[in-house]
């Protein structure tokens, strides 16, 4: 019966199948009884890494938690998200530390300096137990480019309070970070309007 599709099952067979699925799910939920602060990595070449992280930021704000966002690269964009999140100024700290993408700045020494400054800012929030969630936006790219070592980032993550969540976004997440993380999502690019159709970045979609 399990090999049958839902559309070929009789109403009674479908009810029994869903009942078994419900029992399995309840058993899984019952076993997952502990809580902990998570290290979350959003990586991959697909779109949506930061967007997914910002969804978690909104969820945390909705629960009344304090949140910090440190942008390592996209600071020059002044994104619409910053304007929206300014409404939660009593709960949220937003720091756009980067000056743009590396091909725009064309100054490796300055990029490294800015990355180090952003990391010091990020550490101040990671260590602070008053912040439930810390988002390090595009930090994976900074590590990939060699502006920060993965060892430095892992050492900083080890200092976070037990119940603090930290999200690290950006393509090219180092393997050592992926091994350390509790939750890793890889965004896979299937189609993109910029590449396939020459559609430029649009407000409300990319920024």
Legacy VTK file of the C-alpha trace (Angstrom):
# vtk DataFile Version 3.0
C-alpha trace
ASCII
DATASET POLYDATA
POINTS 207 float
0.000 0.000 0.000
2.877 2.409 0.719
3.908 2.247 -2.938
0.557 3.647 -3.994
0.097 7.354 -4.630
-2.368 9.291 -2.490
-4.736 9.619 -5.450
-5.058 5.827 -5.820
-5.794 5.151 -2.131
-9.277 4.590 -0.845
-10.435 7.099 1.800
-9.813 4.494 4.524
-6.342 3.640 3.213
-5.472 7.341 3.070
-6.707 7.867 6.637
-4.587 4.957 7.883
-1.527 6.233 6.027
-1.896 9.721 7.506
-2.451 8.251 10.968
0.835 6.329 10.747
2.599 9.470 9.525
1.113 11.467 12.415
2.327 8.894 14.943
5.856 8.928 13.512
5.952 12.734 13.573
4.693 12.873 17.154
7.415 10.434 18.205
10.061 12.612 16.567
8.725 15.736 18.258
8.634 13.998 21.636
12.298 12.985 21.316
13.375 16.546 20.411
12.979 17.985 23.886
16.100 20.143 24.366
16.840 23.708 23.281
20.159 25.361 22.400
21.540 28.323 20.561
22.186 27.311 16.971
24.940 28.102 14.516
23.115 28.461 11.195
24.778 28.663 7.783
23.031 29.800 4.593
25.330 29.187 1.626
25.324 28.119 -2.019
25.151 29.928 -5.356
21.389 30.414 -5.350
19.481 33.549 -4.420
17.841 33.874 -1.008
20.556 33.361 1.601
20.218 36.767 3.227
16.467 36.871 2.623
15.995 33.613 4.546
18.144 34.921 7.378
16.131 38.144 7.554
12.993 36.044 7.897
14.503 34.577 11.072
15.381 38.084 12.209
11.742 39.127 11.855
10.622 36.037 13.751
13.009 36.810 16.606
11.854 40.425 16.725
8.262 39.223 16.838
9.110 37.282 19.983
10.518 40.442 21.544
14.161 39.319 21.368
17.113 41.626 20.804
18.864 41.098 17.477
22.047 42.358 15.836
22.868 42.415 12.116
26.409 43.034 10.842
26.792 43.309 7.065
30.305 42.477 5.893
30.021 43.456 2.219
26.725 44.970 1.139
27.014 48.078 3.266
27.184 50.422 0.309
23.725 49.350 -0.836
21.707 50.844 2.048
19.064 48.138 1.462
15.344 48.541 1.917
15.516 46.002 4.734
17.426 48.549 6.814
14.595 51.052 6.385
12.015 48.486 7.456
13.976 47.237 10.443
14.527 50.792 11.699
11.015 50.483 13.099
12.424 48.020 15.652
15.224 50.326 16.757
14.628 49.429 20.397
15.325 45.726 19.686
17.599 45.727 16.659
21.157 46.886 16.005
21.984 47.127 12.276
25.561 47.798 11.160
26.424 48.014 7.455
30.201 47.763 7.751
31.231 46.930 4.187
31.706 49.418 1.381
30.409 47.293 -1.463
31.546 44.259 -3.384
35.264 43.680 -3.853
35.175 44.401 -7.582
33.710 47.815 -6.768
36.149 48.844 -4.037
39.237 47.480 -5.879
41.319 47.948 -2.725
42.199 44.643 -1.036
43.999 46.267 1.898
40.990 48.434 2.707
38.598 45.487 2.224
40.587 43.452 4.756
40.607 46.379 7.186
36.837 46.790 6.871
36.296 43.041 7.324
38.359 43.077 10.506
36.380 46.022 11.838
33.122 44.265 11.029
34.329 41.136 12.804
35.205 43.076 15.954
31.732 44.606 15.872
30.184 41.164 15.353
32.148 39.715 18.282
30.774 42.369 20.610
27.262 41.082 19.903
28.150 37.388 19.794
29.560 37.658 23.313
26.630 39.692 24.609
23.980 37.465 26.175
21.348 40.199 25.771
21.197 39.400 22.035
19.252 36.281 21.148
20.128 36.331 17.433
23.159 37.670 15.580
23.234 37.759 11.771
26.640 37.933 10.066
25.647 38.777 6.511
28.088 37.757 3.724
30.741 36.700 6.242
31.217 33.442 4.315
32.383 35.434 1.293
34.828 37.343 3.480
36.328 34.050 4.653
36.427 32.711 1.095
38.385 35.782 -0.008
40.826 35.359 2.885
39.920 38.589 4.674
39.071 36.564 7.793
40.267 33.064 8.626
37.760 30.354 9.424
39.771 29.658 12.575
39.134 33.217 13.761
35.406 32.904 13.123
35.141 29.488 14.800
36.984 30.799 17.841
34.533 33.694 18.056
31.526 31.403 17.720
32.878 29.351 20.619
32.447 32.431 22.812
28.715 32.810 22.237
26.338 32.224 25.156
24.652 28.837 25.126
21.227 30.110 24.040
22.369 32.626 21.402
21.709 31.876 17.724
24.191 33.033 15.064
23.441 33.028 11.323
26.300 33.207 8.803
25.370 33.888 5.176
27.183 33.974 1.858
28.362 31.588 -0.827
31.461 29.458 -0.367
31.089 28.618 3.326
34.275 26.830 4.482
33.983 23.117 5.196
35.178 23.608 8.781
32.291 26.013 9.413
29.799 23.627 7.846
31.074 20.861 10.125
30.670 23.084 13.190
27.213 24.399 12.285
23.964 22.953 13.604
21.845 23.904 10.587
23.183 24.305 7.061
21.130 25.226 3.997
22.607 25.361 0.508
20.720 27.505 -1.975
20.931 25.967 -5.466
20.683 28.183 -8.515
18.329 26.707 -11.123
17.354 29.817 -13.108
18.096 33.496 -12.647
16.505 36.370 -14.611
19.767 38.329 -14.720
21.661 35.516 -16.456
18.936 34.066 -18.652
16.983 37.201 -19.554
19.204 40.174 -18.761
16.728 41.433 -16.152
18.388 43.933 -13.833
18.083 43.976 -10.033
14.676 45.291 -9.034
13.349 46.978 -5.884
11.402 44.615 -3.676
13.160 41.575 -5.158
16.916 42.063 -4.953
17.004 45.136 -2.705
LINES 1 208
207 0 1 2 3 4 5 6 7 8 9 10 11 12 13 14 15 16 17 18 19 20 21 22 23 24 25 26 27 28 29 30 31 32 33 34 35 36 37 38 39 40 41 42 43 44 45 46 47 48 49 50 51 52 53 54 55 56 57 58 59 60 61 62 63 64 65 66 67 68 69 70 71 72 73 74 75 76 77 78 79 80 81 82 83 84 85 86 87 88 89 90 91 92 93 94 95 96 97 98 99 100 101 102 103 104 105 106 107 108 109 110 111 112 113 114 115 116 117 118 119 120 121 122 123 124 125 126 127 128 129 130 131 132 133 134 135 136 137 138 139 140 141 142 143 144 145 146 147 148 149 150 151 152 153 154 155 156 157 158 159 160 161 162 163 164 165 166 167 168 169 170 171 172 173 174 175 176 177 178 179 180 181 182 183 184 185 186 187 188 189 190 191 192 193 194 195 196 197 198 199 200 201 202 203 204 205 206
